[in-house]
Amino acid sequence: MTRNRIGLALSLSAGLALSSSYALAKEAPAPAEPAAPAPAAPAVPSPVAPAAAVPAYSRYKAEDWIGKFPNYPSMLKLDEALTRKDAKFTAPSLMTCAGCHPQQYDEWQNSMHSMSFQDPVYLGELNLAVKAVGKEVSKQCEGCHTAGAFLLGETEGEFDFEKLSDLAKAGVSCDICHSVKAATHLETPTGEPENGSYILSPNRKDEKTGETKLTKYGPFPNYEGCGGGFHECVESPLHKKAEMCAGCHQVFHYKEQFPIEHTYAEWKKSIYSVKGVQCQDCHMVDIDTFKRSADTFVLPKRGEYRHYFNGANFVQYFLAELKAKKEGDEKMAANAKQKFDMAVQRLQAAAELEVEPFYNAKGDLSKIRVRVHNKRAGHNLPTSLSNIRQMWLEVLITDAKGNVLLKSGFLDEKGELDPKTYNFNSDGMNIDMKFAVDPWEVVSFSRHDTIPPKGYRDVYYTLVNEAKADELKFSAKLRFRQASQKVVAKLLSNQPKGVDLEKIYGLKEVPTVPVVDMTEKSLTIKTKGTPEEVK
């Protein structure tokens, strides 16, 4: 009896005429033990001179840019009219921002902006980067993750996390976004938004009197009484545009300026940009409004905007809930759980699957195509650190009796994926064109198979031998997690000074990385059908 087998053949195509590429650089195997040295051979004169050593190459030199961007490789700058001593950044609290803006403060709490400098996954990456290439690289990260403290010099040198100020721990707080006076996106080395390309001006100083007046920039016109006497209000058209977000949501390699994260550019080339739907119209609204923006391109009204800044980064919401429960703060735990649920709902609304069988000239089932649509993300899916993110298809094919014919994309007992599982993500490579994961090493992608906005990717499951059953049961599930179990374990195990995960979150071991089931499709497929017409 011939054994029925179904083999997996991966083939990609893009709905927006984007071509796919396979990895040119794979992880190198561990080097073998060195063999004993052979006896030296007698020197033989060579008519050809040995090749000279190839000098290290870099397209961008820090000294060429440090004058324009004094915090390079961060592009963040303080208003030239202010010094560190003059700048008055304010940490949000019940006595400051929350006093007049309680709803916005509540929405901001436990957001990824509020936790941008507390996230232990980020802190582990930051700590490893500093150990690998030196403290200077941290500027690139801190200029966005805790901009106020960074500009005031608090993060210079090695720091103890427990001793950081409230301003530093508040990360991207109210005062940061509302102190953005201008963007310098076109002045960067690449001519693109990157690495915090903003000018911050938290206050205005009267040169004659020395009086300091807090100044806050926002999207709406000034009016009498705006700021309640606490600060001045300045209307800023920038705050209504995607360019407001672009400077920190495009991360370029600290030395070679390669776009490790290219989220703004993905949006810029999308139909959302053409239709005028900005980042704020999807990420600063509730779930229903997000779906409306993505489906109909109808922009939210003023009263529909919120300060959730909600996206797919759900792991820190999970940790924030643990932290609040450990502290006995049920209200904060509920706040974090709400944002976790919102992130899951966004992921589950972002994509859809389409399954179609194909039959050969004899009418035999030859292959099954799964088309993954990016239905609602205004940027590629996934985005951000696409070489770390994991979005994959879990597929199970059985016959009518339940015998498994194919099983792909399942996690093993250690929480790791089969290496042959196809990921809709990227493979990074370093300057030597070797496989690389760490962002301080990645200077190019050898494979980049994320799904463009309103576009798709196809994966084909092809029959190796003809199946004898009359029908097959096919199920596919699109799954997502922010990083592999191995990567998260590495980062959580390398925290900087002052970060005690057991003390803060109650973690005694690395938790299982949550996986979100984004969408799924199950159907019965006949093994005999109408052959495809050759077109």
N, C-alpha and C positions, 0 to 999 in steps of 0.2 A: 504493500500500500504506500502510495506516495504521501509523504507528510506535508500537510498544508502549512505553508510559512508565509508570513508577510514581512517584508523588509521595509525599512525606513529610508526614503530618499529625500533629502532636503534640497529644495530649490526655491529661490526667492524671486519675486518680482514686485515692483512698486507701482501703486496706483497713480502716482504723479510722475511717471516716466523716469523714476530714479533707478539706476542700475545697482545691483548688489555686488559685493566683493567678499571674497573669502580671506581668511586670516593668512597673512604672509609671515607672521611672526608668532610662534608658539612657545610655550614655556619650555626652556631647555632642561633636559634631564640632569640629574645630579651628576657631577663629575666623578669618574671612576678613580679608584686609588691609583696614585702615580706609580708607574713601573720603575724598577731599579734603573739607574742611569747606565747607558751603554758606554763602553770605553771610548774615549775621545779619538776621533779619526785624525790622521795627520792633516795639517792645513794644506789646502790646495789653492793656489792663486786663481782668482776668478777674473775673467776679462770684463765682467759687468759689475759696476759699483752697486752696493746695496742701496735699496730704496730708502729715502729719508723718511723719518717719522712724520706722520700726518699730524699737523697741529690741531689742537682742539678748535672747533668752529662754533661761533655763536653769531646769530644774525643781529642780536640786540645787546648793546653794552650799557651797563648801568650808568657809567660815567657820562654817557651821552644824554641821559634823561633825568639825572638826579637834580639838575638845576631847575627843570620845569616841574618835577614831582619830587619834592624833598623827602618824601616817605617811601620812595621807590624800593621794592616793586609794587607797593600799594600806590594807587594814583590819587588817593584821598588827600585833600588839602584843607587847611583852615583858611578862612577869609583873611586876605592880606592885611586888612585893617585891624586884625586881632592878633594878640600873642597868646601863648598858653595861659599866662597869668590873667589876661583879660577875658578869655573865653569862659562863659558861664553855662556849662551843660548841666541839666537837671535830671536826676534820677526820678522816674515816675513813682508816685506813692499817693496815699490818701490825702496827704498834705499839699501835694503839688498837682499833677495832671488830673488825678482822679477826683479832686475836689470839685472841678467844674465839668469834667467829662467822665462820669461814672460808668456809663454804658460802654464807651470806647475802651476804657481801662479794663473793664471786665472781659471784653472781647479780646483784648491784647494779651491778657494774662494766659499763660500756658500756650500761647501761640509759638510758632517756630521762631518768630522774630524775638519774642521775649526770652526764649531759651537758647538763642544762637551762640551764647558764650558759656552755656552750662551743659550742653549736649555732650555726654561722655564719648560718643562715637567721634564727634568732631575733635574733642580735646585729645583723644588718643591719637588721631591722625596728626594733629598739630604737634604733639609731643614727639612722635616718631620723626616728623619732618625736621624739627629742630636738631634732633640727635643725628640725623642723616646728613644734613647739608648746612647746619648752622642757624643761629638765631635770626639772621637777617630775613630768612624765608618766612618767618612768622608775621612779618609786616603785611605780606600779601593777604594773609588770613584775617588778622586782627583788624585791619582797616575796614572790613565789612562786618565782622562778627561782634565787635565792640568798639565802634567808631569813636565815640566820645572819649572813652578812657584811653584809647590808642592815641588820639591827637593830643591829649594832655600828658602823655608820656608814662602812663601808669603801667603799661605792659612791657616797657623796656627792660631788658635783662631778664633773668630767671625770676618768675613770680611764684608766690605761694597762693594757690587758689582761695584758700580759706580767708586770706587777708585782703583780697581784692575788695574794692569799694562797691557799693550798691549800683553805682553807675556802670561799672565794668560788667557786673553780673546781669544787669538788665539788658545787655546785648543791643539789639536793634530796638531801641525804646522810642516813645513818642517824640522825644527831643531830637532824635537823630533824623528821622524822616522829615520832621517839620523844621529842621534847621538847614535843609538842602537849599542853598541859594542859587546854585547853577550846576550844570553838568559840563564836564570837559571831555566828553566821549570822543570827539573828533581830534583831540590833541594827543591822544595816547600813541604809543609806538606803532600799533596796528591800525590806528584811525577808527577804532571801534570802541564801544563801551566795554570796560574791563576793570577788574580789580579795584572797585570803589572809585570810579572816575567822577567825583563830585567835589564841590566846594561847600563846606559847612560854615554857617554863620549863625550861631545860637543867640547872639545878641549884638546890639549896636552900641558903640561907645562914643559919646560926645567928646570930641577932641578938646573943646574949650573947658567944659565943666568936669570932664572925667566921669560923668554919670553913665551908668550902664543900664540899658533898657533891653529886656528880653524881646526877641523878635522871632515870630513863628510864621513859616510859609505854609500855605494851604491852597486847595483848589478853588475856593470860593471867594467872591468879592468881599472886601472889608466892609464893615458897617459900624455904626456908632456903638460903642460899648463892647466891641469884639475884644476878647482877651480879658475882660473883667478887671482891667487895671493891672493885671499880672504880667501881660505881655502885649506887644504890638502885633497886629495881623497884617500880613502882606499876601496879596493874591499872587499865586504862582501857576501859570498855565502848565508848567512842567509836571505838576502833581497829578494832572489828568491824563498823562501820556505814559506809554510803555517805557519811554526813555527814563522815567523816574525810577523804574525797577532795574533797568538794564545794567547799570554800572556794577551792581553786586551779583547779578544773576548771569554774568558771563565771567568765568574764571579762566585766566590764561596762565600758562606755565611761567613761573617766577623769573626764568632766565631766557627761554626761547620763545615766549609769547604764543605758544600753541594753545588754542581754545579747548581746554579740558572740559569746560561747561560752556555751551553755546546757545543757551535757551532763548535769549533775545533774538539772535540771528535766525533761529528756527521759526520764531513767531513772525519776524520781519518778512520772511519769504512765503508766508502762509496766506490763505484766503481770509483769515481773521484780520490780519493787518490791512488787506485790501478793503475789507468791509468796515474798518475802523473800530474793531473790538480790541480794547487794550487789556493788558494784564489785570488791571484793577476790576474790569468788568466781569471777570470770572473768579478771581481769587479774593476779592474783597466783598463778596456777597454770599448769601446762603445757598444751599444746594439747589433749590428750585429755580432761583434766579440765575445761577450758573448754567443750568440746563437750558434755560430760555436764551441766554446770551449765546451759548454754543450752537443751539439748534436754529434760531431765527435771526441771529445777529442784531437783535433789538437791545439797545443799551439800557442799563439800569437807570432808574430815576434817582435823584439825590438821596431820598430817604431810604433807598434800598442798599446803600453801601454799608459795609461793616468792617471792623478791624480784626478779622479772624486770620487773614493771610494764610488761608488753609490750602494745602496741597497734598502731595503723596507721601511726605515725610512723616509717617505715623509712629515710628519706633519711639521717638522722644515723648510723644503724647502718652504712650504706654508707660514709659519710665516716670513721667511727671505724675501720673496717677499713683504709682507705687510710692513716690516721694510724699505726696500729700497724705496718703493713707498712713504712712509711717509717722507723719507728724500729727496725725489725728484730725486733719482738716478735711472733713467730708465735702464741704462746699467746693474747695479747690480740686478735690478728687473728681467730683462730678463735672467740674469745668474742663478738666483734662480729658475725661471720658467722652464728653460731648465733642471735643475737637478730634479725638481719635475716631469716633463714629463718623464724623464729617469727612475725614480723610478717606476712610474705607468707602463711604458712599460715593465720593468723587472718583475713586479708582473703579468702582463697579459701574459707574456711569460713563466711563471714558472710552470703552472699547466694546466691540461686538464681534461675534464669530459667524462665518458663513461656511457651510460644508457642502461640497458638491462632488459626486462620484463621476468618473470618466470610464468609458468602455472602449475596448479596442475593436478592430474590424470584425472580429468573430463574435462580438457582443459580450465578451468577458470583462469583468471589472478589472481595470488595469491600474488605476490610481485613485486616491481620494485627496481632494484639495481642501485645505483649511485656509480660508482667507481671514486675516486678522485686521479689522478696521480700526483706525484711530478715529473714533466717532466724535469726541468732544474736547480733546486736549488741544489747546491753541498753540502748542509747540510739539516737538517730537515725543513719541511715546516709546520708552521712557526718556526723560531728559535729565539734566544735571550731570552727575558723575556717571555717565552711561556705561563706562567700563566696570563700574562697581554694581550698579543696579542689576537686578535679575527679573526678567519678565519672560515667561516660557510657557509652552504648551505641554500639559499633562494629558497624554492620549492612551486610551485603552480600547483595543479591538478584540472582541470575542465572537465565537460562533454561537449558533442557536442553543447549544448545550452548555454554554458558559466557559468553554475552553479558551484560554487566553492565547490569542494569535500575535498580539503585539502589545507591549507595555513600554511606554516612553515618558520621561519627564517626571518620574517619581523620586521623592527624597529617600535616601537610605537611613539607616538607624542613627547615623551621626548628623543627620540634617543636611547632607550634601547631595547635590544633583549628579546624576550620571554625566560624565564629561562629554558624552555624545549628545546630550540634550541640547536642542537648539535654543539659544537665548536671543531675544530681540534687543541686543545691546551692542557694546563695542569691545574690541580687543586693543589694548594700548601697547605701544612699544617705545623703548627708550632710544637714546641717541645712537646706540650700537645696533638698532633694529632688532632687539631682543624683546620678548614678551615682558610687559611691565604692568603693574597694578597701581603702585604708589604714585600719587599725583605729582610729586616732585621729580619723578622719573619719566612720566609719560609726555613725550614730545610729538607724538603722532598716533594715528589709529591705523592698524593693519586691517581691521574690519569694523564697519560702522553700519549696523543694520537696525537702527531705530525706525519707527514708523512716522512719517510726516503727518501734519495736521490734515484731517479729512482724507488721508491716504490709506494704503494698506500694504501688507506683506503677505505672500503666499507660502505655504509649506505643503509639500506633496508627500503622501504616504503611498508607496507603490508596491503592488503585488510582485513577489519574487516567483512563486508558483501559483497556478490557478487554484483558487479555493473551491472545494467540492460542495460546500454548503450552499443552500439557495439564498441565504441572506446572512449578513453580519451585523453585529451591534457595534456602533461606533460612538465613542464619547470623547469629547475634547474639553479641556478646562484651561483657561488662561489665568496664570497665577503670577503674583508679584511679591517681591520682598526687596528691601532697600539694599541688602548685601547678603552674601553667603554667610552661613554660620561660622565658617573658618575666619572670614575677614572681620566679622563683628567680635569674635573671641579675641583676635589679635589686638584690635583697637581698645576694647574694654580692659585688656590686660596691660595696657601701657598708658596709664593715666599720669598726668603731671602732678607735681607736689601739691598736696592739699585736697586732692580728690579721693575720697574713701567711698567706694560704691556701696559697701555694706552700711556705712553710717548714713549716707544720703538716701539710698533707695532700698536698703534692706537686702541687697543682693549678696548672697554668699557664693554664688557661682554664676557663670555666664548663662543668661536665660535663653530659651529657644527663640530665635528670631521670628516674629509673627509673619505669617504668609497670608496675603489677601487673595481670595478667589474673585477675580474681576468679572468674569463671565464664563458661561459654559454652554455646550450644545451636545445633545444626544439624539441619535436617530438610528433607524434600521435601514440598512443599505442592501439592495438586491445585488447578487453577484452576476446576474445577467441583465443586459439592458440594451438600449439603442446606441450603436456606435456613434462616436463624434464625427461630425462632418469635417472634412478637410477644407479649410478656407484659404 
